[in-house]
Structure formats: C-alpha cells, structure tokens
C-alpha cells in the first residue's frame, strides 16, 4: 500500500491534541458566521487576507541555478524516510550530508548504509524532536527532505527554507490552511523550492493517462474520480511506526485526512494551477464504526485501546468543482475492511480511463460499449519517463514510482528546471484536509478554496511531457 511512514519513539510523537482539534471546529463556526450558513458562493474559511497581503505571486514558476551535486539532509528516517534514502543512494549527483531522527538507532542505520556504499558518513542529529532546526542552521545543504509524522511537515520545511535550503516533504504537506499559507509565503520570501513528494503522480498507469490526456486521446477532460481507500486498521493500532501517531488524528478530526494520493494525478490531468484551479468543495462523512469494532475484536478487555473514541467518519466523500466547471469525486476510507484502491478515473468527451482494475474505453477505437484492458495501451502510450527509467526503478518502493519521484526532483534541481510539483500544488492539494473538515462540521456546506496562486493559475504554463533526456519538466 501507499502511505507516508516514519517511525517515532513512544511518548514523543505528540499526537494532535483536543485543543488543536477545537481550532478546526472554531474555524467552521467562524466561517458560518461570516457567510451566513454558506450561501451559494460557499464558505470562505481562508478569508482573503493572505492573498491581498502577499500581493501577486511570481510571474513564472521558480527556477534556481543549476547545481552539479545536490547535498541532502534527511529528517525522519522511519519506513518511508529510509526508502527515500535508499533511492538517493542509487541516484547520481547526490550527497547525503546529514540525517535526523528522534531515534538514534535509525540515524546510525542510515550512517551505516552510507559507509557500506563507500560514501562519507552523514552527520547525525537525534537530540529530540526539534533537532532538525540545528541541522538546518548548521549544515551546508541544498535540500532538506522530511518524512516525519504530519504535524512536523510544515515546521521542518519552514526551518529549511528560512536557512537557505530547498524543502521537500512527504504527504500531505500541511493539514491546516494556515500551514499551507505558511509554506507558500516562506517559499516566496526565500526564493526556495518547496515540493510535496506525491509518489502516486509517478505511478505507471497515472503517467500513461497523463500522456493520453496530453495527446487528446480522451478528448476534453470533464470529470475525475479518485481517492485513498486503504484498510489501515492494523497499521493505526500497531505499537510502532505510524501506529504511534496516525490513529491519534482519527480521535478528533472528521474529514479527508489524506487526499493527495488520488487527487494529485487527476489534478495534473486537469492542469490545476496551470490553466484551471480548485474553486469549492462539499464534503460529508459516514458514521464512525470501523476502528471501535476493530479494537473490540482485536484487543483484550483491559486494553485501553478498546475505550478510545473516534471522530473520523469511516468513509468521507467530497465533491470538488474547478474554475472551468469540471468536477472531481474524492473519497477517504481507511477504517473498514477493503482491498486497496485509488479509484483513478478520468472521463473525457472521447473516452475514459478507470483504475482498480485498470481499463480503458476510447470511442471509435475500443469495441462498442466495452472496456479494454489498460495493458494493451502501454506500447503506444507509455509515458516517456517510464520508458526511460523503468529498468532503473525496478525493485524500488511502491512499484518503482518512489524512485522515479526522487530521480525527477534531483534531475530538476541539477538542471535548473522548475520542479514537477511546486509549493502551490502542495498547498492546493493539502488544503483539502481542513476544507473537508470545515464542510463536514458545517453540515456539508460548500467551502471555497483559497487561491494560493493569486490569479497566476490563469497564465502559468501547463506541464509538458518529459521525453528522452531532454530534462523538459512535466
């Protein structure tokens, strides 16, 4: 399955608190008061203060001078963080300079890997939860990548950028609107990249669909369906890795806690922030049953896990509309028994792709009213990135897409090209977290998206296709 994983030691993972949770509720209530229970335009929980205060966004996506080598510091090297390290050890032009984790043994493991690869030992940082600040202040780095629990994503990225480093973070980049704005504002003020590492953008079927969309095979794209539907009950309740912090969010938050895996690839097909943008959403959640039932069935009567209560509805369903009127259906389902699915449906005027299982229908090409297996389309429509890197990425995390994601970030930095994903993408996709919580709390009222681009989405160029060794960004 696909998830952002980092280990943490018991007692120091700082779960989201009830006080923090109350902030979500007060936002929803305040938005209702301002908007008079919603209205046709939808709530505006972000206000427009940040947009006007920051002034216009840059005219063009950020580019920075090419660099011969990329010096990296890692913050959080649990499951997903250590997977990134393994990828970067196999990518040319990378120096692993520093590594930070609250568990000293995990720092030493990464140091051992580097020595075994014949590379210098990175400096270790493990003096508690905020030692990443010392790393950012001390080390001569180009990039800091964080794979920590969610609550640390924004603090690590901001510390990196404020100390002259580019930042990259696992998903979501933030889970509050304030956090999204802080990333945008800091990136603009410091002139630094802030990239959300959305690996599903680079999965083989998603990239083929993007290629088909760019070539017009599916016609004009009007609608998409996507989600993160993954039975995480065992992971949420384990006494290690994500179990130390992820379940805690389910205690107090009710919305879509993890929107970007499904939403990222379809946003690319719709040119979000590059010709279109998210405008509003409505969201509703089912009752919460799955985690309570799992605890009762799994743990002995005396276990405190059986007495926990959860705010998170088992299935959250949201609808997003874009500025061009296109629609997106988005789900989050992590508390119930089910096989994994991101849905991944892209519907155009000439055809449709639908995932899980992957299948295609193109009018005039497919048998009338009958699906074709997607496999038969790879020979013609395989994305050039996959043609180029498939052999090199074999065996890497999540079917190879993690390697391609990491490879592309380094390639863009070394070439002085815009990164595939930028801070505005990180903010727009991550904003769904709190916007869905606000809509759910307000009785599924429509909620307006902030415009993190402040109008630039109308003029920023659409991603192109990477071909050969051209280094043209997608």
DOKEDO-526137 format. One record per residue: residue number from 1; x, y, z of N, C-alpha, C in turn. Coordinates in steps of 0.1 Angstrom, whole numbers. Layout:
REC    k    npx    npy    npz   capx   capy   capz    cpx    cpy    cpz
REC  NUM      X      Y      Z      X      Y      Z      X      Y      Z
...
END
This chain:
REC    k    npx    npy    npz   capx   capy   capz    cpx    cpy    cpz
REC    1      8    -12      0      0      0      0      9     12      0
REC    2      2     24     -2     10     36     -3      6     45      9
REC    3     16     48     17     14     57     28     27     64     32
REC    4     26     75     39     38     82     44     41     77     58
REC    5     53     70     59     56     63     71     69     68     77
REC    6     69     71     90     81     74     97     80     69    111
REC    7     90     63    116     90     58    130     91     69    139
REC    8     86     67    151     88     76    162     88     68    175
REC    9     94     74    185     95     66    198     83     69    206
REC   10     78     59    214     66     61    222     68     73    231
REC   11     57     80    233     57     92    242     63    104    237
REC   12     68    104    224     73    117    219     68    120    205
REC   13     57    113    201     51    116    188     42    127    188
REC   14     39    133    200     30    145    201     17    143    192
REC   15      8    135    197     -5    134    189    -12    147    189
REC   16    -20    149    178    -29    161    178    -37    161    191
REC   17    -38    173    197    -44    174    210    -59    179    208
REC   18    -66    177    219    -80    182    218    -80    197    216
REC   19    -71    204    222    -70    218    220    -68    222    205
REC   20    -59    215    199    -57    217    184    -70    214    177
REC   21    -76    203    181    -89    199    173    -99    210    175
REC   22   -100    216    186   -110    227    188   -109    238    178
REC   23    -96    240    174    -93    251    164   -101    248    151
REC   24   -102    235    147   -109    232    135   -124    235    136
REC   25   -129    232    148   -143    235    150   -146    250    150
REC   26   -137    258    156   -139    272    157   -138    278    143
REC   27   -130    273    135   -129    278    121   -142    276    114
REC   28   -148    264    115   -160    262    108   -171    271    113
REC   29   -172    273    126   -182    281    132   -180    296    128
REC   30   -168    300    128   -165    314    124   -168    316    109
REC   31   -165    306    101   -169    307     87   -184    308     84
REC   32   -191    300     92   -206    301     91   -211    314     95
REC   33   -205    320    105   -210    333    110   -207    344     99
REC   34   -196    343     93   -193    353     82   -201    351     70
REC   35   -203    339     66   -210    336     54   -225    334     55
REC   36   -230    334     67   -245    332     69   -249    318     65
REC   37   -242    308     71   -245    294     68   -243    290     54
REC   38   -233    296     48   -228    291     35   -232    300     23
REC   39   -245    299     19   -249    307      7   -244    300     -5
REC   40   -248    305    -17   -244    299    -29   -229    299    -32
REC   41   -223    309    -27   -208    311    -30   -200    301    -22
REC   42   -205    297    -11   -197    288     -2   -190    296      9
REC   43   -186    289     19   -179    295     30   -165    299     25
REC   44   -159    309     32   -146    313     29   -137    313     41
REC   45   -134    301     46   -126    299     58   -112    305     58
REC   46   -107    306     45    -93    311     44    -93    326     45
REC   47   -105    333     43   -105    347     41    -98    351     29
REC   48    -96    363     26    -88    368     15    -76    376     20
REC   49    -74    376     33    -63    385     39    -49    381     34
REC   50    -47    368     34    -33    363     30    -31    367     15
REC   51    -41    365      7    -40    367     -7    -36    382    -10
REC   52    -43    391     -3    -41    405     -6    -28    410      1
REC   53    -25    404     13    -13    408     20      0    404     12
REC   54      0    392      6     11    387     -1     13    394    -14
REC   55      3    400    -20      4    406    -33      5    395    -44
REC   56      9    398    -56      9    389    -67     19    378    -65
REC   57     16    366    -70     26    355    -70     36    358    -81
REC   58     47    350    -81     56    352    -92     50    350   -106
REC   59     56    357   -116     50    355   -130     53    342   -136
REC   60     64    335   -132     67    322   -137     71    313   -126
REC   61     69    300   -128     74    290   -118     88    292   -114
REC   62     92    289   -102    105    292    -97    115    283   -104
REC   63    126    289   -108    138    282   -112    150    287   -104
REC   64    159    278   -101    171    282    -94    183    278   -102
REC   65    195    283    -99    207    280   -107    209    265   -107
REC   66    214    259   -118    217    245   -118    228    242   -108
REC   67    227    230   -103    238    226    -93    244    213    -97
REC   68    257    212    -96    264    200   -100    260    188    -92
REC   69    259    190    -79    255    180    -70    245    185    -60
REC   70    237    177    -55    226    181    -45    229    175    -32
REC   71    232    184    -22    235    179     -9    223    179      0
REC   72    220    167      5    207    165     11    208    162     26
REC   73    199    167     34    197    163     48    183    157     50
REC   74    183    146     57    170    139     59    165    141     73
REC   75    152    144     74    146    145     87    135    135     88
REC   76    136    125     97    127    114     98    131    102     88
REC   77    136     92     94    141     81     85    135     68     91
REC   78    122     68     92    114     55     95    112     48     82
REC   79    101     42     80     98     34     69    100     41     55
REC   80     92     52     54     92     59     41    105     67     40
REC   81    110     73     51    122     81     50    134     73     46
REC   82    135     61     52    146     52     48    145     47     34
REC   83    133     46     29    131     42     15    136     53      6
REC   84    134     66      9    139     77      1    155     76      2
REC   85    160     74     13    175     73     14    180     63      4
REC   86    174     51      4    179     40     -5    178     45    -19
REC   87    168     52    -23    167     57    -37    178     67    -40
REC   88    180     76    -31    190     87    -33    204     81    -34
REC   89    207     70    -27    220     63    -27    222     58    -41
REC   90    211     56    -49    213     50    -63    212     60    -74
REC   91    211     73    -70    209     84    -80    222     92    -81
REC   92    227     94    -93    239    102    -95    237    116    -90
REC   93    248    122    -86    248    137    -83    242    140    -69
REC   94    241    130    -60    235    132    -47    246    130    -36
REC   95    246    139    -26    255    137    -14    246    137     -2
REC   96    245    126      5    238    126     18    246    131     29
REC   97    243    143     34    252    150     42    248    149     57
REC   98    235    148     60    231    148     74    218    140     75
REC   99    215    135     87    203    127     89    199    129    103
REC  100    186    131    105    180    135    118    168    126    121
REC  101    167    120    133    156    113    137    156    113    152
REC  102    144    112    158    144    112    173    149     98    179
REC  103    150     88    170    155     75    174    169     74    170
REC  104    179     74    179    193     74    175    197     62    166
REC  105    191     50    169    194     38    162    191     40    147
REC  106    180     47    144    177     49    130    187     58    123
REC  107    192     68    130    203     77    124    215     68    121
REC  108    219     59    131    230     51    129    229     41    117
REC  109    216     37    115    214     27    104    217     34     91
REC  110    212     47     89    215     54     77    230     57     75
REC  111    236     60     86    251     62     85    258     50     81
REC  112    253     38     86    259     25     82    257     23     67
REC  113    245     26     62    242     24     48    252     32     39
REC  114    254     44     43    263     53     35    277     48     35
REC  115    282     44     47    295     38     47    296     25     39
REC  116    286     17     40    286      4     32    286      7     17
REC  117    281     19     13    280     23     -1    293     30     -5
REC  118    303     31      4    316     37      1    315     52      1
REC  119    305     58      8    303     72      9    306     77     23
REC  120    309     90     24    312     96     37    300     94     47
REC  121    302     93     59    292     91     69    285    105     71
REC  122    271    105     70    264    118     72    264    122     87
REC  123    264    134     90    263    139    104    250    135    110
REC  124    250    130    122    237    126    128    232    136    138
REC  125    218    137    138    211    146    147    200    139    154
REC  126    200    137    167    190    130    174    188    135    188
REC  127    189    148    190    187    154    203    173    159    205
REC  128    164    150    202    150    154    205    142    158    193
REC  129    130    162    195    120    164    184    124    176    175
REC  130    130    186    180    133    198    172    148    199    168
REC  131    155    188    168    169    189    164    171    192    150
REC  132    160    191    142    160    194    128    164    209    126
REC  133    160    217    136    163    231    135    179    233    135
REC  134    185    226    144    200    226    145    206    222    131
REC  135    200    211    126    205    206    113    204    217    102
REC  136    193    224    102    190    234     91    200    246     93
REC  137    202    249    106    211    261    109    226    257    107
REC  138    230    245    108    244    241    109    249    236     96
REC  139    241    228     89    247    221     77    246    229     64
REC  140    256    227     56    257    233     43    250    224     33
REC  141    237    226     31    228    217     23    221    225     12
REC  142    217    217      2    208    223     -9    194    219     -6
REC  143    191    208      0    178    203      1    176    195     15
REC  144    165    198     21    161    190     33    148    183     30
REC  145    147    170     32    136    162     29    130    156     42
REC  146    118    158     45    112    153     57    102    142     54
REC  147    103    131     62     93    120     62     89    117     76
REC  148     85    128     83     81    127     97     66    125     98
REC  149     61    123    110     46    125    112     41    138    107
REC  150     29    139    104     23    150     97     25    163    104
REC  151     24    164    117     25    176    124     38    183    122
REC  152     49    176    118     62    182    117     65    187    103
REC  153     56    184     93     60    187     79     62    202     77
REC  154     53    210     82     54    225     80     66    230     88
REC  155     68    227    101     79    232    108     93    229    101
REC  156     94    216     97    107    212     90    109    220     77
REC  157     99    221     69    101    228     56    104    243     59
REC  158     97    249     68     99    263     71    113    265     76
REC  159    118    257     85    132    258     91    142    257     79
REC  160    139    247     70    149    245     59    149    258     50
REC  161    138    263     46    138    274     37    143    287     44
REC  162    140    289     56    145    301     64    160    300     65
REC  163    166    288     64    180    287     65    187    284     51
REC  164    180    288     41    186    288     27    186    275     20
REC  165    177    266     24    177    253     18    163    251     11
REC  166    163    243      0    151    239     -6    145    228      3
REC  167    132    227      2    125    217     11    116    208      3
REC  168    115    195      8    107    185      2    100    178     14
REC  169     88    174     12     81    168     23     72    157     19
REC  170     70    147     27     60    136     24     46    143     26
REC  171     36    135     23     23    140     21     14    137     34
REC  172      4    146     36      2    159     30     12    169     35
REC  173     15    179     27     25    189     31     20    197     43
REC  174      7    198     45      2    205     57    -12    199     59
REC  175    -18    201     71    -32    197     72    -41    208     78
REC  176    -35    221     78    -43    232     81    -41    243     70
REC  177    -51    251     68    -49    262     58    -38    271     62
REC  178    -37    274     75    -26    283     80    -12    277     76
REC  179    -11    263     77      1    257     73      4    258     59
REC  180     -6    256     50     -5    258     36      0    272     32
REC  181     -6    282     38     -2    296     36     13    298     40
REC  182     16    292     52     30    294     57     40    289     47
REC  183     37    277     41     47    272     31     48    281     19
REC  184     36    286     14     37    294      2     44    307      5
REC  185     41    313     16     47    326     20     62    325     22
REC  186     66    314     29     81    312     31     88    309     18
REC  187     82    301     10     89    297     -3     91    310    -11
REC  188     81    318    -12     82    330    -20     92    340    -14
REC  189     91    342     -1    100    351      6    115    347      4
REC  190    117    334      5    131    329      5    136    325     -9
REC  191    127    324    -19    131    320    -32    135    306    -33
REC  192    128    297    -25    132    283    -24    121    274    -29
REC  193    125    263    -34    115    252    -38    109    246    -25
REC  194     97    243    -26     90    235    -15     81    225    -22
REC  195     86    213    -22     80    202    -30     73    192    -22
REC  196     61    189    -25     54    177    -18     57    165    -26
REC  197     62    154    -19     66    142    -26     54    133    -28
REC  198     46    136    -38     34    128    -41     38    117    -51
REC  199     41    106    -45     47     95    -54     37     90    -64
REC  200     24     90    -61     14     85    -70     13     92    -83
REC  201     18    105    -83     19    112    -96     27    104   -106
REC  202     36     96   -101     46     89   -109     44     75   -111
REC  203     32     70   -107     29     56   -109     27     53   -124
REC  204     29     41   -129     29     38   -143     15     41   -149
REC  205      4     36   -144     -9     39   -150    -12     54   -150
REC  206     -9     61   -139    -12     75   -138     -5     83   -149
REC  207      8     79   -151     16     87   -160     12     83   -175
REC  208      7     71   -177      2     68   -190    -11     76   -193
REC  209    -19     77   -183    -32     85   -185    -28    100   -188
REC  210    -19    105   -181    -14    119   -183    -10    120   -198
REC  211     -2    111   -202      3    111   -216     -9    110   -226
REC  212    -19    102   -223    -30    101   -232    -38    114   -232
REC  213    -40    120   -220    -47    133   -219    -40    143   -228
REC  214    -26    144   -226    -19    154   -233    -20    152   -249
REC  215    -21    140   -253    -23    137   -267    -37    138   -272
REC  216    -46    141   -263    -60    143   -267    -68    130   -269
REC  217    -63    119   -265    -69    106   -267    -83    105   -261
REC  218    -84    111   -249    -97    111   -241   -106    123   -244
REC  219   -101    132   -253   -109    144   -255   -107    154   -244
REC  220   -117    163   -243   -117    173   -232   -120    166   -219
REC  221   -112    168   -209   -114    162   -196   -125    170   -188
REC  222   -136    163   -184   -147    170   -177   -149    165   -163
REC  223   -144    153   -160   -147    147   -146   -137    137   -143
REC  224   -134    136   -130   -125    126   -125   -130    120   -112
REC  225   -126    108   -109   -129    102    -96   -116     96    -90
REC  226   -114     98    -77   -102     94    -71   -104     92    -56
REC  227    -94     87    -49    -95     85    -35    -83     78    -29
REC  228    -84     76    -16    -74     68     -9    -82     59      0
REC  229    -84     47     -5    -92     36      1    -83     25      5
REC  230    -79     24     17    -68     15     22    -71     11     36
REC  231    -73     -2     38    -76     -7     52    -63     -5     61
REC  232    -64      5     69    -52      9     78    -55      5     92
REC  233    -65     -3     95    -68     -6    109    -56    -12    117
REC  234    -50    -22    111    -38    -28    118    -27    -18    119
REC  235    -24    -10    109    -13      0    110    -16     10    120
REC  236    -29     15    121    -32     26    130    -31     21    145
REC  237    -33      8    147    -33      3    161    -20     -4    165
REC  238    -10     -4    156      3    -11    159     11     -2    169
REC  239     20     -8    176     28      0    186     41      3    181
REC  240     42      7    168     54     11    161     50     19    149
REC  241     60     26    143     58     33    131     46     42    131
REC  242     37     41    121     26     50    121     16     48    132
REC  243     16     37    138      7     34    149     10     43    161
REC  244     21     49    162     25     58    173     19     72    171
REC  245     13     75    160      8     89    158     -4     90    148
REC  246     -5     81    139    -16     83    128    -30     81    134
REC  247    -32     71    142    -45     69    148    -50     81    156
REC  248    -41     88    162    -44    100    170    -52    110    163
REC  249    -49    112    150    -57    122    142    -72    118    141
REC  250    -74    105    141    -88    100    139    -96    102    152
REC  251    -89    105    163    -97    108    176   -105    120    174
REC  252    -99    130    167   -105    144    168   -108    150    155
REC  253   -104    145    144   -106    151    131   -116    143    123
REC  254   -125    150    115   -135    143    107   -136    150     94
REC  255   -130    144     84   -129    149     70   -121    139     62
REC  256   -114    145     52   -105    137     44    -91    140     49
REC  257    -85    130     56    -72    133     62    -60    130     53
REC  258    -63    125     41    -52    120     33    -56    121     18
REC  259    -58    133     13    -64    134      0    -54    133    -12
REC  260    -41    134    -10    -33    138    -22    -29    126    -31
REC  261    -29    113    -26    -25    102    -35    -35    101    -46
REC  262    -48    101    -44    -57    100    -55    -58    113    -63
REC  263    -58    125    -56    -61    138    -62    -50    143    -70
REC  264    -38    140    -66    -26    146    -74    -26    142    -88
REC  265    -27    130    -92    -27    126   -106    -38    132   -114
REC  266    -50    132   -109    -61    138   -117    -60    153   -118
REC  267    -55    159   -107    -52    174   -108    -43    177   -119
REC  268    -33    168   -121    -23    170   -132    -30    170   -146
REC  269    -39    160   -147    -47    158   -160    -56    171   -162
REC  270    -60    177   -152    -69    189   -153    -61    202   -153
REC  271    -48    202   -153    -39    214   -153    -43    223   -141
REC  272    -45    217   -129    -47    225   -118    -35    234   -115
REC  273    -37    247   -112    -27    257   -111    -20    261   -123
REC  274    -24    255   -135    -18    258   -148    -29    259   -158
REC  275    -39    267   -156    -50    268   -166    -63    265   -159
REC  276    -64    259   -148    -76    257   -140    -72    257   -126
REC  277    -82    257   -117    -79    256   -103    -91    251    -95
REC  278    -89    245    -83   -100    241    -74   -107    254    -69
REC  279   -120    254    -70   -128    266    -66   -135    263    -53
REC  280   -142    252    -52   -150    249    -40   -152    234    -38
REC  281   -155    230    -26   -159    216    -23   -170    215    -14
REC  282   -176    203    -14   -186    199     -4   -182    186      1
REC  283   -184    183     14   -179    170     20   -188    165     30
REC  284   -189    152     31   -197    146     42   -191    133     46
REC  285   -193    129     58   -187    117     64   -197    107     69
REC  286   -195     95     67   -203     84     73   -201     84     88
REC  287   -209     76     95   -207     73    109   -193     67    111
REC  288   -188     67    124   -175     61    127   -178     48    134
REC  289   -174     37    128   -176     24    134   -164     15    134
REC  290   -156     16    123   -146      6    120   -135      5    130
REC  291   -129     16    135   -118     15    145   -123      9    158
REC  292   -135     14    163   -140      9    175   -142     -6    174
REC  293   -148    -11    163   -151    -25    162   -138    -33    161
REC  294   -128    -28    154   -116    -35    153   -109    -36    167
REC  295   -109    -26    175   -103    -26    188   -110    -37    197
REC  296   -124    -37    196   -131    -47    204   -128    -61    200
REC  297   -126    -63    187   -124    -77    182   -109    -81    184
REC  298   -100    -72    186    -86    -75    185    -79    -75    198
REC  299    -83    -66    207    -76    -64    220    -83    -70    232
REC  300    -76    -74    242    -83    -79    254    -91    -68    261
REC  301   -101    -73    270   -110    -63    276   -103    -52    284
REC  302    -91    -55    290    -84    -45    298    -76    -35    289
REC  303    -75    -37    276    -67    -28    268    -73    -14    267
REC  304    -65     -4    270    -70     10    268    -75     13    254
REC  305    -70      6    244    -73      9    230    -88      6    228
REC  306    -94     -3    236   -108     -6    235   -117      6    239
REC  307   -112     15    247   -120     26    252   -119     39    244
REC  308   -110     38    234   -108     51    226   -121     54    218
REC  309   -124     66    216   -135     71    207   -129     79    195
REC  310   -136     78    184   -131     84    172   -141     94    166
REC  311   -136    105    161   -144    115    154   -145    112    139
REC  312   -134    105    134   -133    103    119   -144     94    114
REC  313   -153     99    105   -162     90     98   -154     80     90
REC  314   -160     68     89   -152     57     82   -150     60     67
REC  315   -160     66     61   -159     70     47   -163     85     45
REC  316   -153     92     40   -155    106     37   -156    108     22
REC  317   -167    114     18   -169    116      4   -170    131      1
REC  318   -163    136     -9   -162    150    -12   -164    152    -27
REC  319   -169    164    -31   -170    168    -45   -163    181    -46
REC  320   -154    182    -56   -147    194    -59   -151    199    -73
REC  321   -153    213    -74   -155    219    -87   -144    228    -90
REC  322   -140    229   -103   -129    237   -107   -134    250   -113
REC  323   -125    259   -116   -129    272   -122   -135    270   -135
REC  324   -131    260   -143   -137    257   -156   -149    249   -155
REC  325   -154    246   -143   -166    239   -141   -165    224   -141
REC  326   -153    219   -142   -151    204   -141   -153    199   -127
REC  327   -156    186   -126   -159    180   -113   -150    169   -109
REC  328   -148    167    -96   -139    156    -91   -147    150    -79
REC  329   -148    137    -79   -153    129    -68   -141    124    -60
REC  330   -141    126    -47   -129    122    -39   -133    115    -26
REC  331   -127    104    -23   -131     96    -11   -119     93     -2
REC  332   -122     91     10   -111     86     20   -118     75     28
REC  333   -112     64     29   -117     52     35   -106     44     41
REC  334   -102     45     54    -91     38     59    -94     30     72
REC  335   -107     29     75   -111     23     88   -120     10     86
REC  336   -122      6     73   -131     -5     71   -123    -16     63
REC  337   -128    -28     63   -122    -39     56   -124    -37     41
REC  338   -113    -37     33   -115    -35     18   -101    -37     12
REC  339   -101    -41     -1    -89    -41     -9    -85    -26    -12
REC  340    -72    -24    -15    -67    -11    -17    -72     -6    -31
REC  341    -75      7    -31    -79     14    -44    -77     29    -43
REC  342    -72     35    -54    -72     49    -55    -83     54    -66
REC  343    -91     44    -70   -102     47    -80    -96     51    -94
REC  344    -90     62    -94    -83     67   -106    -91     66   -119
REC  345   -101     75   -119   -110     75   -131   -109     89   -137
REC  346   -106     90   -150   -105    102   -158   -115    101   -170
REC  347   -124    110   -170   -135    110   -180   -134    122   -189
REC  348   -133    119   -202   -133    130   -212   -144    128   -223
REC  349   -145    138   -232   -155    137   -242   -153    126   -252
REC  350   -141    120   -253   -139    110   -263   -136     96   -256
REC  351   -134     96   -243   -131     83   -237   -129     84   -222
REC  352   -126     73   -216   -125     72   -202   -114     62   -198
REC  353   -106     65   -187    -98     55   -181   -103     53   -167
REC  354   -103     40   -162   -108     37   -149    -98     27   -143
REC  355    -94     30   -131    -85     21   -124    -91     11   -114
REC  356    -83      1   -110    -87     -9   -100    -99    -17   -104
REC  357    -99    -25   -114    -87    -28   -123    -86    -17   -134
REC  358    -74    -16   -139    -71     -6   -150    -77    -10   -163
REC  359    -85     -1   -168    -92     -4   -181    -95      9   -188
REC  360    -97      8   -201    -98     20   -210   -110     18   -219
REC  361   -117     29   -222   -127     29   -233   -124     42   -241
REC  362   -121     41   -254   -119     52   -263   -129     51   -275
REC  363   -138     60   -276   -148     60   -287   -142     59   -300
REC  364   -146     50   -309   -141     48   -322   -128     40   -323
REC  365   -123     36   -311   -111     27   -311   -115     14   -303
REC  366   -121     15   -292   -125      4   -284   -137     -3   -290
REC  367   -139    -16   -287   -152    -22   -291   -164    -15   -285
REC  368   -174    -13   -292   -186     -5   -288   -190     -9   -274
REC  369   -191      1   -265   -196     -1   -251   -189    -12   -243
REC  370   -176    -14   -247   -169    -25   -240   -155    -20   -235
REC  371   -151    -23   -223   -138    -19   -218   -127    -27   -225
REC  372   -115    -21   -226   -103    -28   -230    -93    -28   -218
REC  373    -85    -38   -217    -75    -38   -206    -65    -27   -209
REC  374    -61    -20   -198    -52     -9   -200    -38    -14   -205
REC  375    -35    -26   -201    -22    -31   -205    -19    -30   -220
REC  376    -30    -31   -228    -28    -31   -243    -25    -17   -248
REC  377    -26     -7   -239    -23      7   -243     -9     11   -240
REC  378     -1      3   -232     12      8   -228     22      9   -240
REC  379     21      0   -249     30      0   -260     30     13   -267
REC  380     18     19   -269     16     32   -276     17     44   -267
REC  381     12     43   -255     11     55   -247     19     55   -234
REC  382     28     45   -232     37     45   -220     43     59   -219
REC  383     43     65   -207     49     78   -205     64     77   -208
REC  384     70     87   -214     84     87   -217     93     85   -204
REC  385     89     91   -193     96     89   -181     97     74   -177
REC  386     86     67   -179     86     52   -176     95     45   -186
REC  387     94     48   -199    102     42   -209    117     43   -205
REC  388    120     55   -200    134     58   -197    139     52   -184
REC  389    131     51   -174    136     48   -160    130     35   -155
REC  390    122     28   -163    116     16   -158    126      5   -153
REC  391    137      3   -160    147     -7   -156    154     -2   -143
REC  392    157     11   -143    165     16   -132    156     16   -119
REC  393    143     18   -121    134     19   -109    129      6   -104
REC  394    132     -5   -111    127    -18   -107    132    -22    -93
REC  395    122    -26    -85    126    -30    -71    125    -19    -61
REC  396    123     -7    -65    122      4    -56    108      4    -50
REC  397    106     13    -40     93     13    -33     81     16    -41
REC  398     70     10    -37     57     12    -43     57     10    -59
REC  399     64     -1    -63     64     -5    -77     73      4    -86
REC  400     82     11    -80     91     19    -87     88     34    -88
REC  401     76     38    -85     72     52    -86     80     61    -76
REC  402     83     55    -64     91     63    -55    105     67    -60
REC  403    111     58    -67    124     61    -73    123     72    -84
REC  404    113     70    -92    111     80   -103    108     94    -97
REC  405    100     94    -87     97    107    -80    110    113    -75
REC  406    119    105    -68    131    111    -62    141    115    -74
REC  407    141    106    -84    150    109    -95    147    122   -102
REC  408    134    125   -104    129    137   -110    132    149   -102
REC  409    131    149    -89    134    160    -81    149    164    -82
REC  410    158    154    -82    172    157    -83    175    162    -97
REC  411    169    156   -107    171    160   -121    168    175   -123
REC  412    156    179   -118    152    192   -120    161    202   -113
REC  413    166    199   -100    175    207    -93    188    209   -100
REC  414    193    197   -105    206    198   -112    206    205   -125
REC  415    194    205   -132    193    211   -145    188    226   -144
REC  416    184    230   -132    179    244   -130    166    245   -137
REC  417    158    235   -137    144    235   -142    134    237   -131
REC  418    122    241   -134    111    241   -124    109    227   -119
REC  419    106    225   -106    103    212   -102     89    207   -107
REC  420     87    194   -108     74    189   -113     63    194   -105
REC  421     64    193    -92     54    198    -82     60    209    -75
REC  422     52    220    -73     58    232    -66     49    235    -53
REC  423     53    246    -47     46    249    -34     31    251    -36
REC  424     27    256    -47     13    259    -49      5    246    -51
REC  425     11    236    -57      5    223    -58      4    217    -44
REC  426     15    218    -36     15    213    -23      3    219    -15
REC  427      2    232    -16     -9    239     -8    -23    235    -13
REC  428    -25    236    -26    -39    233    -31    -43    219    -28
REC  429    -35    209    -29    -39    195    -26    -40    193    -11
REC  430    -31    199     -3    -32    197     11    -43    205     18
REC  431    -47    216     12    -58    224     17    -71    215     18
REC  432    -72    205     10    -84    196     11    -86    191     25
REC  433    -76    189     32    -77    183     46    -86    192     54
REC  434    -82    204     57    -90    212     65   -103    217     59
REC  435   -103    219     46   -116    223     39   -127    213     41
REC  436   -123    200     40   -133    189     42   -138    189     56
REC  437   -129    191     66   -133    191     80   -143    203     82
REC  438   -140    214     76   -149    226     78   -163    223     72
REC  439   -163    217     60   -176    214     53   -184    204     61
REC  440   -177    193     66   -184    183     73   -190    190     86
REC  441   -182    198     93   -187    204    105   -199    214    103
REC  442   -199    219     91   -209    229     87   -221    222     80
REC  443   -223    209     82   -234    203     76   -233    201     61
REC  444   -221    199     56   -218    197     42   -220    210     34
REC  445   -218    221     40   -219    234     32   -208    235     23
REC  446   -210    241     11   -199    243      2   -188    253      8
REC  447   -176    250      6   -164    257     11   -155    262      0
REC  448   -152    274      0   -143    280    -11   -129    276     -8
REC  449   -121    273    -19   -107    271    -18   -100    285    -18
REC  450    -89    286    -10    -81    298    -12    -74    297    -26
REC  451    -70    309    -32    -63    309    -44    -48    311    -40
REC  452    -41    301    -38    -27    302    -34    -18    309    -45
REC  453    -23    308    -57    -15    314    -68    -19    329    -71
REC  454    -29    334    -64    -34    347    -65    -36    351    -80
REC  455    -43    342    -87    -46    345   -101    -37    340   -111
REC  456    -25    337   -107    -15    332   -117    -18    319   -124
REC  457    -28    311   -118    -31    299   -124    -36    301   -139
REC  458    -41    313   -141    -46    316   -155    -35    317   -165
REC  459    -23    319   -161    -12    322   -171      0    313   -169
REC  460      1    306   -158     13    296   -157     11    285   -167
REC  461     23    281   -173     22    271   -184     18    257   -179
REC  462     11    250   -188      8    236   -184     21    228   -185
REC  463     21    217   -176     32    208   -177     33    202   -191
REC  464     45    200   -195     47    193   -207     51    178   -204
REC  465     55    171   -215     59    157   -213     74    156   -213
REC  466     79    148   -204     94    145   -204     96    135   -215
REC  467    106    138   -223    110    129   -234    125    127   -234
REC  468    129    115   -236    143    112   -237    151    117   -225
REC  469    162    124   -228    170    130   -217    169    145   -218
REC  470    157    150   -222    156    164   -225    155    173   -213
REC  471    152    167   -202    150    175   -189    139    185   -190
REC  472    130    184   -200    119    193   -200    109    188   -189
REC  473    104    197   -181     96    193   -169     82    190   -174
REC  474     76    180   -166     62    177   -169     53    187   -162
END
